């Protein structure tokens, strides 16, 4: 392993003995959740993974190193500092060379997890094709990295602020499998059902593990897998409130001329404010649900790998 990649001893030990490990991104902590709440939720996410028998590995760039698994003081810095950059894959080398601390996105977390030998990753929502991408060419790097990184990403679909059908079409073009967990509907982050279907469905963590192993043995393409895990309908954001807030949020982006990687954090902030915390509750619920499922998948994968 490179000298600029440092793996926490607990994570390294789990990987060495073929144990269950779940990668976790850090952008949600530094840029996606309100200050104060983010530090509490960071512990809750890691605790949820541990409750399944898996080891959490939150990933970030700190002090000129990629850190796979963080200490409590590292989480403090991520959640409290105003000088944490948002790092996708293209940014990693530059940030490391310049000593810039940074939080990892879905794309960079996936790539670094694979680099460390971690096969399961839990996040909130996947990045995707942005509305108006036909003119702006604004497509999240998450999708391109997933096409060449064999990691199973457990998520609540893509954020409803994106072009959902465009994202699903692009994932198909990139040969990235999209699988619903106990659902035939593709979730829309705050919503349990985006209005679009998934091509495949599984109902147990063991089936998810079997998918990873089958693709690994086939070795016909390097893509990852999207495991879409919706919240129960009773926990989703109220549909009318969601639609009204989304319409206002899109108008806000246009008025403030916000584009690119600044779109998601600005819209999430607006949703939190406009829904008086309701969207934050949903956001936390879905992240914890994904961490729980990813932990169970990682445990099942570890068992199946040892039995193979």
FIKEVO-352590 format. One record per residue (C-alpha): residue number from 1; x, y, z; residue in three letters. Coordinates in pm, 1 decimal. Last residue first. Layout:
N
PAKE;guza;east;north;up;mivo
PAKE;NUM;X;Y;Z;ALA
...
//
This chain:
308
PAKE;guza;east;north;up;mivo
PAKE;308;-1595.3;-2044.2;-150.3;UNK
PAKE;307;-1679.7;-2067.1;219.9;UNK
PAKE;306;-1448.2;-1782.6;316.6;UNK
PAKE;305;-1592.1;-1561.4;45.0;UNK
PAKE;304;-1949.0;-1646.5;147.7;UNK
PAKE;303;-1886.2;-1550.2;508.3;UNK
PAKE;302;-1716.6;-1222.2;416.2;UNK
PAKE;301;-1991.7;-1141.2;165.8;UNK
PAKE;300;-2265.5;-1205.0;422.1;UNK
PAKE;299;-2091.7;-975.6;670.0;UNK
PAKE;298;-2044.6;-707.5;402.8;UNK
PAKE;297;-2411.0;-736.3;300.6;UNK
PAKE;296;-2524.1;-701.2;662.3;UNK
PAKE;295;-2306.5;-394.3;707.5;UNK
PAKE;294;-2427.7;-245.1;380.9;UNK
PAKE;293;-2787.5;-290.2;496.0;UNK
PAKE;292;-2723.7;-110.4;825.0;UNK
PAKE;291;-2525.9;169.7;664.0;UNK
PAKE;290;-2804.0;214.0;407.4;UNK
PAKE;289;-3068.3;239.6;679.2;UNK
PAKE;288;-2853.1;488.7;869.4;UNK
PAKE;287;-2815.4;701.3;557.6;UNK
PAKE;286;-3189.0;676.6;487.6;UNK
PAKE;285;-3291.9;785.0;835.9;UNK
PAKE;284;-3043.3;1072.1;843.2;UNK
PAKE;283;-3166.9;1215.6;514.6;UNK
PAKE;282;-3529.8;1169.3;616.4;UNK
PAKE;281;-3473.7;1361.5;939.5;UNK
PAKE;280;-3281.1;1626.8;751.4;UNK
PAKE;279;-3568.8;1658.6;504.5;UNK
PAKE;278;-3809.5;1730.0;790.4;UNK
PAKE;277;-3579.9;1993.4;940.5;UNK
PAKE;276;-3798.6;2296.9;880.9;UNK
PAKE;275;-3883.9;2183.3;525.8;UNK
PAKE;274;-3745.6;2503.6;372.9;UNK
PAKE;273;-3426.6;2505.4;581.5;UNK
PAKE;272;-3322.7;2143.6;529.2;UNK
PAKE;271;-3429.0;2153.0;163.8;UNK
PAKE;270;-3225.7;2470.0;107.0;UNK
PAKE;269;-2915.6;2313.7;260.9;UNK
PAKE;268;-2964.2;2004.3;47.2;UNK
PAKE;267;-3001.1;2227.4;-258.4;UNK
PAKE;266;-2679.4;2414.4;-183.8;UNK
PAKE;265;-2486.3;2093.4;-107.2;UNK
PAKE;264;-2606.2;1933.6;-433.1;UNK
PAKE;263;-2549.6;2224.1;-671.1;UNK
PAKE;262;-2195.0;2323.9;-567.6;UNK
PAKE;261;-2047.6;2030.6;-763.1;UNK
PAKE;260;-2149.9;2183.1;-1093.9;UNK
PAKE;259;-2378.4;2486.2;-1117.8;UNK
PAKE;258;-2509.7;2774.6;-907.3;UNK
PAKE;257;-2625.9;3087.0;-1091.1;UNK
PAKE;256;-2789.5;3228.6;-774.8;UNK
PAKE;255;-3121.7;3286.7;-951.3;UNK
PAKE;254;-3098.2;2955.7;-1134.7;UNK
PAKE;253;-3015.1;2760.7;-820.8;UNK
PAKE;252;-3299.9;2931.6;-635.3;UNK
PAKE;251;-3551.5;2840.5;-905.6;UNK
PAKE;250;-3443.0;2476.0;-870.2;UNK
PAKE;249;-3491.7;2500.4;-495.0;UNK
PAKE;248;-3840.3;2645.7;-529.0;UNK
PAKE;247;-3949.3;2359.0;-751.1;UNK
PAKE;246;-3783.5;2105.1;-520.2;UNK
PAKE;245;-3950.7;2251.0;-212.8;UNK
PAKE;244;-4297.8;2231.4;-371.0;UNK
PAKE;243;-4242.3;1875.2;-490.8;UNK
PAKE;242;-4106.8;1756.8;-155.7;UNK
PAKE;241;-4380.9;1920.3;48.7;UNK
PAKE;240;-4644.6;1756.4;-171.4;UNK
PAKE;239;-4473.4;1417.2;-141.1;UNK
PAKE;238;-4420.9;1425.0;235.4;UNK
PAKE;237;-4063.3;1311.1;287.6;UNK
PAKE;236;-4023.9;935.8;321.1;UNK
PAKE;235;-4065.6;750.7;650.4;UNK
PAKE;234;-4414.2;605.4;590.2;UNK
PAKE;233;-4305.2;493.9;244.5;UNK
PAKE;232;-4035.9;264.4;389.7;UNK
PAKE;231;-3693.8;404.0;296.2;UNK
PAKE;230;-3555.4;280.7;-31.4;UNK
PAKE;229;-3239.2;70.3;-75.8;UNK
PAKE;228;-3090.9;80.8;-425.4;UNK
PAKE;227;-2792.0;-152.8;-460.9;UNK
PAKE;226;-2579.5;0.9;-736.6;UNK
PAKE;225;-2310.5;-238.7;-856.8;UNK
PAKE;224;-1952.5;-167.0;-961.2;UNK
PAKE;223;-1810.8;-200.3;-1308.1;UNK
PAKE;222;-1491.0;-381.2;-1405.9;UNK
PAKE;221;-1635.0;-603.9;-1678.4;UNK
PAKE;220;-1620.5;-972.3;-1769.9;UNK
PAKE;219;-1449.5;-1086.1;-1449.6;UNK
PAKE;218;-1694.3;-1376.8;-1421.4;UNK
PAKE;217;-1564.6;-1471.0;-1076.9;UNK
PAKE;216;-1596.2;-1117.6;-940.5;UNK
PAKE;215;-1939.6;-1077.2;-1095.2;UNK
PAKE;214;-2056.7;-1398.1;-929.0;UNK
PAKE;213;-1900.8;-1299.2;-595.8;UNK
PAKE;212;-2063.0;-955.3;-589.4;UNK
PAKE;211;-2402.5;-1095.0;-691.8;UNK
PAKE;210;-2378.3;-1367.2;-426.8;UNK
PAKE;209;-2315.1;-1102.3;-161.6;UNK
PAKE;208;-2632.5;-921.3;-265.0;UNK
PAKE;207;-2824.3;-1249.6;-250.8;UNK
PAKE;206;-2690.7;-1309.1;99.6;UNK
PAKE;205;-2800.1;-960.3;203.1;UNK
PAKE;204;-3157.1;-1068.3;122.0;UNK
PAKE;203;-3444.1;-959.7;-103.8;UNK
PAKE;202;-3300.2;-898.2;-447.9;UNK
PAKE;201;-3449.4;-709.7;-742.6;UNK
PAKE;200;-3333.4;-637.2;-1096.3;UNK
PAKE;199;-3424.7;-397.8;-1378.2;UNK
PAKE;198;-3526.8;-117.0;-1139.0;UNK
PAKE;197;-3842.7;77.3;-1214.0;UNK
PAKE;196;-3906.9;451.2;-1235.3;UNK
PAKE;195;-4152.5;673.5;-1048.3;UNK
PAKE;194;-3891.8;793.8;-800.3;UNK
PAKE;193;-4031.8;563.0;-532.1;UNK
PAKE;192;-3927.8;578.2;-167.3;UNK
PAKE;191;-3884.3;955.3;-183.6;UNK
PAKE;190;-3617.3;1162.2;-6.6;UNK
PAKE;189;-3353.6;970.5;-206.3;UNK
PAKE;188;-3548.5;898.4;-526.1;UNK
PAKE;187;-3593.5;523.7;-497.0;UNK
PAKE;186;-3598.3;292.8;-801.0;UNK
PAKE;185;-3907.4;76.5;-777.7;UNK
PAKE;184;-3914.4;-304.5;-785.1;UNK
PAKE;183;-3836.6;-322.4;-414.2;UNK
PAKE;182;-3685.6;-556.5;-156.6;UNK
PAKE;181;-3342.3;-414.7;-236.3;UNK
PAKE;180;-3355.9;-282.6;-591.6;UNK
PAKE;179;-3064.7;-364.3;-819.1;UNK
PAKE;178;-2892.3;-138.0;-1072.0;UNK
PAKE;177;-2614.4;-304.6;-1271.5;UNK
PAKE;176;-2353.6;-67.4;-1419.1;UNK
PAKE;175;-2307.9;-141.4;-1790.2;UNK
PAKE;174;-2203.3;221.6;-1866.0;UNK
PAKE;173;-2495.5;264.2;-2107.0;UNK
PAKE;172;-2728.1;121.2;-1841.4;UNK
PAKE;171;-2594.6;369.1;-1587.4;UNK
PAKE;170;-2658.0;646.2;-1841.4;UNK
PAKE;169;-3018.5;538.5;-1887.4;UNK
PAKE;168;-3073.4;527.1;-1511.7;UNK
PAKE;167;-2925.5;875.3;-1474.7;UNK
PAKE;166;-3137.0;1017.5;-1756.8;UNK
PAKE;165;-3447.0;864.7;-1600.6;UNK
PAKE;164;-3361.6;1031.5;-1266.1;UNK
PAKE;163;-3259.9;1376.3;-1390.4;UNK
PAKE;162;-3141.3;1515.3;-1058.3;UNK
PAKE;161;-3313.6;1701.5;-771.6;UNK
PAKE;160;-3475.9;1369.5;-681.4;UNK
PAKE;159;-3145.3;1259.1;-531.9;UNK
PAKE;158;-3031.4;928.8;-670.1;UNK
PAKE;157;-3112.9;582.5;-538.5;UNK
PAKE;156;-3119.5;545.3;-160.6;UNK
PAKE;155;-2768.3;401.5;-160.9;UNK
PAKE;154;-2565.6;83.0;-113.2;UNK
PAKE;153;-2269.3;97.8;-350.6;UNK
PAKE;152;-2120.6;-242.7;-436.6;UNK
PAKE;151;-1758.8;-185.0;-543.4;UNK
PAKE;150;-1595.5;-305.4;-864.4;UNK
PAKE;149;-1467.0;31.4;-994.4;UNK
PAKE;148;-1466.1;104.0;-1368.1;UNK
PAKE;147;-1827.4;198.8;-1444.0;UNK
PAKE;146;-1874.4;324.7;-1089.0;UNK
PAKE;145;-1608.1;587.8;-1159.6;UNK
PAKE;144;-1801.3;715.0;-1460.3;UNK
PAKE;143;-2124.7;735.4;-1264.3;UNK
PAKE;142;-1985.4;908.5;-957.3;UNK
PAKE;141;-1822.8;1173.6;-1179.4;UNK
PAKE;140;-2161.8;1341.4;-1180.1;UNK
PAKE;139;-2297.2;1454.3;-1516.7;UNK
PAKE;138;-2323.7;1820.0;-1615.0;UNK
PAKE;137;-2293.9;1826.8;-1994.7;UNK
PAKE;136;-2453.1;2176.0;-1969.5;UNK
PAKE;135;-2688.3;2161.1;-2269.4;UNK
PAKE;134;-2801.9;1797.9;-2265.3;UNK
PAKE;133;-2732.7;1804.7;-1891.4;UNK
PAKE;132;-3040.9;2019.9;-1837.4;UNK
PAKE;131;-3128.5;1840.5;-1516.2;UNK
PAKE;130;-2819.4;1677.4;-1376.2;UNK
PAKE;129;-2717.1;1321.9;-1457.3;UNK
PAKE;128;-2618.2;1137.9;-1143.3;UNK
PAKE;127;-2473.8;1140.2;-795.3;UNK
PAKE;126;-2575.1;850.1;-571.5;UNK
PAKE;125;-2768.5;911.1;-253.2;UNK
PAKE;124;-2689.2;846.2;111.1;UNK
PAKE;123;-2375.9;633.3;121.5;UNK
PAKE;122;-2269.6;281.3;209.1;UNK
PAKE;121;-1974.6;105.8;42.8;UNK
PAKE;120;-1904.9;-265.4;5.1;UNK
PAKE;119;-1600.2;-423.0;-163.4;UNK
PAKE;118;-1308.2;-295.9;46.9;UNK
PAKE;117;-961.9;-393.4;-80.7;UNK
PAKE;116;-782.6;-66.8;-2.3;UNK
PAKE;115;-774.6;49.9;-364.0;UNK
PAKE;114;-1139.1;-53.2;-394.7;UNK
PAKE;113;-1228.3;170.5;-101.5;UNK
PAKE;112;-1020.6;449.5;-255.1;UNK
PAKE;111;-1209.3;435.5;-584.2;UNK
PAKE;110;-1551.9;411.1;-420.8;UNK
PAKE;109;-1471.8;692.4;-177.0;UNK
PAKE;108;-1348.5;907.1;-465.0;UNK
PAKE;107;-1667.7;864.0;-667.0;UNK
PAKE;106;-1913.8;881.9;-376.4;UNK
PAKE;105;-1741.6;1198.6;-257.1;UNK
PAKE;104;-1442.4;1220.4;-24.2;UNK
PAKE;103;-1383.6;1496.9;227.1;UNK
PAKE;102;-1068.2;1704.2;206.8;UNK
PAKE;101;-763.2;1840.0;383.3;UNK
PAKE;100;-526.9;2022.8;148.7;UNK
PAKE;99;-159.7;1927.2;179.0;UNK
PAKE;98;-74.9;2055.5;-167.7;UNK
PAKE;97;37.5;1719.2;-307.2;UNK
PAKE;96;-248.7;1535.3;-138.8;UNK
PAKE;95;-507.1;1782.7;-264.7;UNK
PAKE;94;-370.1;1764.0;-620.1;UNK
PAKE;93;-365.6;1384.5;-619.5;UNK
PAKE;92;-720.2;1358.1;-485.6;UNK
PAKE;91;-893.9;1617.8;-702.9;UNK
PAKE;90;-968.0;1403.4;-1009.3;UNK
PAKE;89;-1122.7;1136.2;-788.3;UNK
PAKE;88;-1370.8;1374.1;-625.9;UNK
PAKE;87;-1269.7;1587.6;-333.1;UNK
PAKE;86;-1487.0;1839.8;-150.7;UNK
PAKE;85;-1243.0;2062.4;38.1;UNK
PAKE;84;-1239.5;2088.7;417.2;UNK
PAKE;83;-1129.2;2431.5;541.6;UNK
PAKE;82;-1428.4;2540.3;750.4;UNK
PAKE;81;-1344.4;2278.8;1013.0;UNK
PAKE;80;-1601.1;2134.1;1255.5;UNK
PAKE;79;-1731.4;1807.6;1106.5;UNK
PAKE;78;-1415.6;1693.7;932.9;UNK
PAKE;77;-1198.7;1799.6;1223.9;UNK
PAKE;76;-1411.9;1617.6;1481.6;UNK
PAKE;75;-1416.7;1307.4;1262.3;UNK
PAKE;74;-1038.7;1308.8;1269.0;UNK
PAKE;73;-1042.7;1347.2;1648.8;UNK
PAKE;72;-1268.1;1040.7;1673.8;UNK
PAKE;71;-1016.1;836.6;1470.8;UNK
PAKE;70;-1085.5;761.5;1107.9;UNK
PAKE;69;-1087.3;459.2;879.1;UNK
PAKE;68;-912.3;465.7;543.2;UNK
PAKE;67;-707.5;785.0;566.2;UNK
PAKE;66;-563.5;928.4;247.2;UNK
PAKE;65;-261.3;1127.8;354.0;UNK
PAKE;64;-136.0;1485.7;328.9;UNK
PAKE;63;-257.0;1588.8;672.7;UNK
PAKE;62;-611.6;1461.0;614.3;UNK
PAKE;61;-782.2;1311.6;311.2;UNK
PAKE;60;-1101.8;1124.9;403.3;UNK
PAKE;59;-1253.3;777.2;428.0;UNK
PAKE;58;-1487.8;635.6;693.0;UNK
PAKE;57;-1408.8;267.3;736.7;UNK
PAKE;56;-1675.3;96.2;946.3;UNK
PAKE;55;-1610.4;-261.6;1068.5;UNK
PAKE;54;-1888.9;-517.8;1026.3;UNK
PAKE;53;-2075.0;-715.3;1293.9;UNK
PAKE;52;-2414.8;-569.3;1211.1;UNK
PAKE;51;-2412.3;-330.6;1508.7;UNK
PAKE;50;-2074.2;-202.1;1390.6;UNK
PAKE;49;-2230.4;-55.5;1075.2;UNK
PAKE;48;-2496.8;123.0;1281.2;UNK
PAKE;47;-2231.2;253.6;1519.5;UNK
PAKE;46;-2037.3;405.0;1227.4;UNK
PAKE;45;-2349.4;584.9;1105.9;UNK
PAKE;44;-2447.4;698.7;1455.9;UNK
PAKE;43;-2099.0;830.6;1523.5;UNK
PAKE;42;-2105.3;1046.2;1211.1;UNK
PAKE;41;-2463.0;1150.7;1297.9;UNK
PAKE;40;-2345.6;1316.4;1618.7;UNK
PAKE;39;-2068.0;1498.4;1433.6;UNK
PAKE;38;-2300.4;1611.9;1153.3;UNK
PAKE;37;-2567.6;1749.6;1385.7;UNK
PAKE;36;-2324.4;2010.3;1509.8;UNK
PAKE;35;-2277.0;2172.4;1169.1;UNK
PAKE;34;-2567.5;2087.9;939.8;UNK
PAKE;33;-2529.1;1787.3;708.4;UNK
PAKE;32;-2409.0;1751.2;349.3;UNK
PAKE;31;-2076.0;1933.1;334.2;UNK
PAKE;30;-1832.4;1795.6;592.2;UNK
PAKE;29;-2028.8;1491.8;710.5;UNK
PAKE;28;-2191.8;1394.8;380.4;UNK
PAKE;27;-1857.1;1455.9;212.5;UNK
PAKE;26;-1700.7;1189.4;437.3;UNK
PAKE;25;-1787.5;869.1;254.6;UNK
PAKE;24;-1821.6;534.9;429.5;UNK
PAKE;23;-1653.9;204.9;339.7;UNK
PAKE;22;-1795.8;-108.5;500.1;UNK
PAKE;21;-1569.7;-388.9;623.7;UNK
PAKE;20;-1653.2;-753.7;694.2;UNK
PAKE;19;-1363.7;-982.7;780.9;UNK
PAKE;18;-1118.7;-1157.3;551.7;UNK
PAKE;17;-848.8;-1181.5;817.6;UNK
PAKE;16;-627.4;-915.1;660.1;UNK
PAKE;15;-924.9;-689.8;583.3;UNK
PAKE;14;-1043.5;-691.7;943.8;UNK
PAKE;13;-691.6;-622.3;1070.8;UNK
PAKE;12;-643.1;-334.0;829.7;UNK
PAKE;11;-975.6;-180.8;933.6;UNK
PAKE;10;-889.9;-199.8;1303.4;UNK
PAKE;9;-537.7;-70.9;1235.5;UNK
PAKE;8;-667.6;236.8;1044.8;UNK
PAKE;7;-537.3;231.8;689.4;UNK
PAKE;6;-297.1;505.1;577.9;UNK
PAKE;5;-259.8;581.7;208.3;UNK
PAKE;4;19.4;827.5;127.5;UNK
PAKE;3;285.6;560.9;185.1;UNK
PAKE;2;121.8;350.4;-83.0;UNK
PAKE;1;0.0;0.0;0.0;UNK
//
